Amino acid sequence: MSKVVGEQVVLITGATSGIGYEAAIAIAAERHDGLGRRVVIVGRSPEKTARCLAEIRAASGSDRVDSLLCDFESLASVRALAASFRERYDRLDVLINNAGTVYDRRKLTPEGYEATFAVNHLGYFLLTHLLLDLVRRSAPARIVNVSSIGHASGTMNFDDLHFERGYQVMRAYHRSKLGNVLFTRELARRLQGTGVTVTCLHPGVVATGIWDHAPKWALPLLWLPRRLFFISAKDGGARLVHAGTDPALDGVTGVYLTDFQVKPPGGLGQDDAIGARLWALSEQMTGLGPAT
Ligand SMILES: NC(=O)c1ccc[n+]([C@@H]2O[C@H](COP(=O)([O-])OP(=O)(O)OC[C@H]3O[C@@H](n4cnc5c(N)ncnc54)[C@H](OP(=O)(O)O)[C@@H]3O)[C@@H](O)[C@H]2O)c1
């Protein structure tokens, strides 16, 4: 395939379901100067990704939607994704780190890391670093990290980051989502003055596939609230579109968004000393920094 040159590019991970899928349709459907932006979706299953690519093209009316593959459980796969992206595109205007999951039972990645932390935090961290020069070159540009309101309940126990001493699904999820908030703040600080903004958001409580990974005993309890109170994937996706492309957020960086508004993060979400420690550890864990 020939290289795409000079087009604005939006990369969305986790775009084969839920809010990422809906955001991909909405952004591909936006028109700017008659051209629109090229949207690159990332999925993990070749078949599902091919199907979603066709659906997103049809629903958006844009054929400038491409796809790449990555399993964020594997850092090697994240590196392969970044390499494929760099082969194909010469800029990256908006990076939306959205692929996320929960694990009912503790699972370790090929690198030996607790999988929730690896997919939801290390995946964002490594992909962003591997593409950061392209983002900087494309400034004004944006990085959006999809977090969760659950970050406010998150702990960052550096002595047991991988839950060797007992695993609980929501504790693992909240830790990873706290990681998204702390990463956003530290990256925004480091990118001050570059024209690259970094934000994170809670997309709402959204009726998507992520809830299917809840413990089996919780599924019947979720059935009614899901139908009554959860917002749709389309409405959740609109929060990603806002963070990624709304001109009202031009220049706004280092913030946490919920319901289209800037709000202070909760819990440890403003503890930048923990953020700095997490950053250094994440560099080591992803092979970006010196090992201890
Ligand atoms: N739904 C909510 O209420 C809610 C609330 C707060 C935050 N969030 C956040 O929103 C983001 C999107 O979630 P969603 O609600 O849209 O859930 P979803 O429908 O389950 O979509 C998750 C997406 O991430 C992908 N993904 C999961 N694990 C992956 C892996 N190992 N490698 C590559 N891709 C992977 C999924 O791929 P497949 O299609 O192959 O499964 C899918 O495209 C997540 O970061 C989540 O934490 C959601």
The ligand as a MOL file (V3000), in Angstrom:
LIG
                    3D

  0  0  0     0  0            999 V3000
M  V30 BEGIN CTAB
M  V30 COUNTS 48 52 0 0 0
M  V30 BEGIN ATOM
M  V30 1 N -18.8380 1.3680 28.9320 0
M  V30 2 C -18.6580 2.1320 30.0160 0
M  V30 3 O -19.5760 2.3160 30.8520 0
M  V30 4 C -17.3250 2.7740 30.2730 0
M  V30 5 C -17.2120 3.6240 31.3780 0
M  V30 6 C -15.9930 4.2350 31.6410 0
M  V30 7 C -14.9300 4.0040 30.7860 0
M  V30 8 N -15.0630 3.1750 29.7010 0 CHG=1
M  V30 9 C -13.8910 2.9720 28.8520 0
M  V30 10 O -14.2460 3.1090 27.5000 0
M  V30 11 C -13.3060 2.3970 26.6780 0
M  V30 12 C -14.0420 1.6370 25.6090 0
M  V30 13 O -14.8640 0.6620 26.2020 0
M  V30 14 P -16.3520 0.3220 25.7060 0
M  V30 15 O -17.2460 0.6610 26.8230 0
M  V30 16 O -16.6080 0.8890 24.3530 0 CHG=-1
M  V30 17 O -16.2440 -1.2910 25.6760 0
M  V30 18 P -16.3140 -2.3510 24.4890 0
M  V30 19 O -17.5640 -2.2210 23.7300 0
M  V30 20 O -16.0200 -3.6610 25.1480 0
M  V30 21 O -15.0970 -1.9430 23.5350 0
M  V30 22 C -13.7680 -2.1380 23.9320 0
M  V30 23 C -12.8680 -2.0680 22.7310 0
M  V30 24 O -11.5100 -2.3360 23.1590 0
M  V30 25 C -11.0200 -3.4450 22.4130 0
M  V30 26 N -10.0900 -4.2680 23.1880 0
M  V30 27 C -10.2890 -4.8570 24.3890 0
M  V30 28 N -9.2120 -5.5700 24.7420 0
M  V30 29 C -8.3190 -5.4430 23.7430 0
M  V30 30 C -7.0330 -5.9630 23.5010 0
M  V30 31 N -6.4130 -6.7930 24.3600 0
M  V30 32 N -6.3910 -5.6070 22.3650 0
M  V30 33 C -6.9960 -4.8120 21.4580 0
M  V30 34 N -8.2200 -4.3050 21.6140 0
M  V30 35 C -8.8760 -4.6210 22.7470 0
M  V30 36 C -12.2490 -4.2530 22.0340 0
M  V30 37 O -11.9480 -5.1210 20.9570 0
M  V30 38 P -12.9600 -6.3350 20.5720 0
M  V30 39 O -14.0250 -5.6950 19.7220 0
M  V30 40 O -12.0790 -7.2580 19.7960 0
M  V30 41 O -13.4900 -6.9060 21.8370 0
M  V30 42 C -13.1980 -3.1250 21.6710 0
M  V30 43 O -12.9230 -2.6180 20.3940 0
M  V30 44 C -12.4770 1.5310 27.6380 0
M  V30 45 O -11.2090 2.1190 27.8220 0
M  V30 46 C -13.2750 1.5820 28.9230 0
M  V30 47 O -12.4570 1.4160 30.0660 0
M  V30 48 C -16.2410 2.5710 29.4290 0
M  V30 END ATOM
M  V30 BEGIN BOND
M  V30 1 1 1 2
M  V30 2 2 2 3
M  V30 3 1 2 4
M  V30 4 1 4 5
M  V30 5 2 4 48
M  V30 6 2 5 6
M  V30 7 1 6 7
M  V30 8 2 7 8
M  V30 9 1 8 9
M  V30 10 1 8 48
M  V30 11 1 9 10
M  V30 12 1 9 46
M  V30 13 1 10 11
M  V30 14 1 11 12
M  V30 15 1 11 44
M  V30 16 1 12 13
M  V30 17 1 13 14
M  V30 18 2 14 15
M  V30 19 1 14 16
M  V30 20 1 14 17
M  V30 21 1 17 18
M  V30 22 2 18 19
M  V30 23 1 18 20
M  V30 24 1 18 21
M  V30 25 1 21 22
M  V30 26 1 22 23
M  V30 27 1 23 24
M  V30 28 1 23 42
M  V30 29 1 24 25
M  V30 30 1 25 26
M  V30 31 1 25 36
M  V30 32 1 26 27
M  V30 33 1 26 35
M  V30 34 2 27 28
M  V30 35 1 28 29
M  V30 36 1 29 30
M  V30 37 2 29 35
M  V30 38 1 30 31
M  V30 39 2 30 32
M  V30 40 1 32 33
M  V30 41 2 33 34
M  V30 42 1 34 35
M  V30 43 1 36 37
M  V30 44 1 36 42
M  V30 45 1 37 38
M  V30 46 2 38 39
M  V30 47 1 38 40
M  V30 48 1 38 41
M  V30 49 1 42 43
M  V30 50 1 44 45
M  V30 51 1 44 46
M  V30 52 1 46 47
M  V30 END BOND
M  V30 END CTAB
M  END
